[in-house]
Every structure is written in structure tokens, then in C-alpha cells.
Amino acid sequence: MDEDKDVIIAICKYIYLNWISKAKSQREFASKCEIEESTVRKIKNIALGTSSTEYNMSLKTLVKICRKKEISLEDFFRNINKF
């Protein structure tokens, strides 16, 4: 079970540190990626350790983010392993 949480944390940290934190705002990131701003807040809170890891990002959400950032899922997960 802890391994699952570690994966969720790694994914959220990668997205937050590489993309969300560099956006003008959370709202702008959400809008560009066509996801809810509340989803961006969940990702941020997990990345910063201010929220529980009960959030399980959907594959659909991850695909939307990766498409807007022009990265394949394969490359995304490769980067997560390096992270």
C-alpha cells in the first residue's frame, strides 16, 4: 500500500515541480490542460505534503496534462523513474 502512495506522490511532485509551479497560476494551468482547478490543487497539495494521498489521478487527467505538455506517457513515466 505504501508503494502505491509513493507512486502517487512521485507523479504529483513531478507535475507540480516541472509544470504547475512554473505556470502563471493554478487556474491558467488548469485551463490550458482542460482539467478542473480543484484537480490542480489536489496535485499541488500532495506534492507539497499538505494533503493525504487519497487522491488517485485518473489516466484521462494524466493524458490531458501530458498532451498539453507534449510528452508521451512513456516519456513521462521514464522521467518519473529518474525523478
C-alpha atoms as a printed R data frame, in Angstrom:
   type eleno elety resid chain resno       x      y       z
1  ATOM     1    CA   MET     A     1   0.000  0.000   0.000
2  ATOM     2    CA   ASP     A     2   2.832  2.445   0.780
3  ATOM     3    CA   GLU     A     3   4.307  1.730  -2.640
4  ATOM     4    CA   ASP     A     4   1.056  2.929  -4.254
5  ATOM     5    CA   LYS     A     5   1.221  6.155  -2.226
6  ATOM     6    CA   ASP     A     6   4.867  6.640  -3.224
7  ATOM     7    CA   VAL     A     7   3.896  6.420  -6.893
8  ATOM     8    CA   ILE     A     8   1.082  8.948  -6.446
9  ATOM     9    CA   ILE     A     9   3.410 11.322  -4.595
10 ATOM    10    CA   ALA     A    10   6.122 10.982  -7.261
11 ATOM    11    CA   ILE     A    11   3.652 11.722 -10.069
12 ATOM    12    CA   CYS     A    12   2.215 14.747  -8.276
13 ATOM    13    CA   LYS     A    13   5.641 16.101  -7.346
14 ATOM    14    CA   TYR     A    14   6.851 15.790 -10.926
15 ATOM    15    CA   ILE     A    15   3.796 17.564 -12.332
16 ATOM    16    CA   TYR     A    16   3.886 20.264  -9.683
17 ATOM    17    CA   LEU     A    17   7.620 20.999  -9.747
18 ATOM    18    CA   ASN     A    18   8.030 20.864 -13.517
19 ATOM    19    CA   TRP     A    19   4.796 22.432 -14.715
20 ATOM    20    CA   ILE     A    20   2.299 23.790 -12.187
21 ATOM    21    CA   SER     A    21   4.831 25.820 -10.196
22 ATOM    22    CA   LYS     A    22   6.082 27.409 -13.424
23 ATOM    23    CA   ALA     A    23   2.635 28.425 -14.660
24 ATOM    24    CA   LYS     A    24   1.303 31.954 -14.093
25 ATOM    25    CA   SER     A    25  -1.373 30.479 -11.854
26 ATOM    26    CA   GLN     A    26  -3.087 27.232 -10.978
27 ATOM    27    CA   ARG     A    27  -6.141 28.465 -12.863
28 ATOM    28    CA   GLU     A    28  -4.082 29.070 -16.006
29 ATOM    29    CA   PHE     A    29  -2.523 25.590 -15.810
30 ATOM    30    CA   ALA     A    30  -5.940 24.001 -15.317
31 ATOM    31    CA   SER     A    31  -7.421 25.921 -18.216
32 ATOM    32    CA   LYS     A    32  -4.576 25.099 -20.606
33 ATOM    33    CA   CYS     A    33  -4.707 21.406 -19.695
34 ATOM    34    CA   GLU     A    34  -8.518 21.319 -19.758
35 ATOM    35    CA   ILE     A    35  -8.767 19.989 -16.196
36 ATOM    36    CA   GLU     A    36 -10.526 21.310 -13.113
37 ATOM    37    CA   GLU     A    37  -8.668 23.798 -10.927
38 ATOM    38    CA   SER     A    38  -9.582 21.631  -7.931
39 ATOM    39    CA   THR     A    39  -7.580 18.809  -9.550
40 ATOM    40    CA   VAL     A    40  -4.559 21.101  -9.818
41 ATOM    41    CA   ARG     A    41  -4.944 21.987  -6.127
42 ATOM    42    CA   LYS     A    42  -5.050 18.295  -5.205
43 ATOM    43    CA   ILE     A    43  -1.885 17.631  -7.202
44 ATOM    44    CA   LYS     A    44  -0.152 20.609  -5.571
45 ATOM    45    CA   ASN     A    45  -1.209 19.648  -2.044
46 ATOM    46    CA   ILE     A    46   0.007 16.075  -2.443
47 ATOM    47    CA   ALA     A    47   3.285 17.276  -3.966
48 ATOM    48    CA   LEU     A    48   3.866 19.641  -1.054
49 ATOM    49    CA   GLY     A    49   2.774 17.083   1.549
50 ATOM    50    CA   THR     A    50  -0.112 19.224   2.786
51 ATOM    51    CA   SER     A    51  -2.769 16.676   1.857
52 ATOM    52    CA   SER     A    52  -3.317 12.964   2.176
53 ATOM    53    CA   THR     A    53  -2.553 10.734  -0.782
54 ATOM    54    CA   GLU     A    54  -6.124  9.511  -1.094
55 ATOM    55    CA   TYR     A    55  -6.407 11.205  -4.484
56 ATOM    56    CA   ASN     A    56  -5.954  8.834  -7.405
57 ATOM    57    CA   MET     A    57  -5.422 10.809 -10.567
58 ATOM    58    CA   SER     A    58  -7.311  9.351 -13.485
59 ATOM    59    CA   LEU     A    59  -5.460  8.243 -16.568
60 ATOM    60    CA   LYS     A    60  -7.645 10.661 -18.530
61 ATOM    61    CA   THR     A    61  -6.325 13.580 -16.461
62 ATOM    62    CA   LEU     A    62  -2.736 12.453 -16.854
63 ATOM    63    CA   VAL     A    63  -3.191 12.070 -20.617
64 ATOM    64    CA   LYS     A    64  -4.631 15.602 -20.889
65 ATOM    65    CA   ILE     A    65  -1.689 17.071 -18.995
66 ATOM    66    CA   CYS     A    66   0.882 15.114 -20.995
67 ATOM    67    CA   ARG     A    67  -0.702 16.063 -24.321
68 ATOM    68    CA   LYS     A    68  -0.654 19.762 -23.461
69 ATOM    69    CA   LYS     A    69   2.960 19.448 -22.322
70 ATOM    70    CA   GLU     A    70   3.800 17.499 -25.479
71 ATOM    71    CA   ILE     A    71   5.223 14.494 -23.681
72 ATOM    72    CA   SER     A    72   4.255 10.868 -24.243
73 ATOM    73    CA   LEU     A    73   3.097  8.763 -21.326
74 ATOM    74    CA   GLU     A    74   6.131  6.566 -21.903
75 ATOM    75    CA   ASP     A    75   8.488  9.539 -21.532
76 ATOM    76    CA   PHE     A    76   6.516 10.869 -18.575
77 ATOM    77    CA   PHE     A    77   6.907  7.634 -16.637
78 ATOM    78    CA   ARG     A    78  10.539  7.351 -17.681
79 ATOM    79    CA   ASN     A    79  11.077 10.809 -16.179
80 ATOM    80    CA   ILE     A    80   9.227  9.796 -13.007
81 ATOM    81    CA   ASN     A    81  11.657  6.903 -12.561
82 ATOM    82    CA   LYS     A    82  14.596  9.321 -12.844
83 ATOM    83    CA   PHE     A    83  12.973 11.826 -10.508
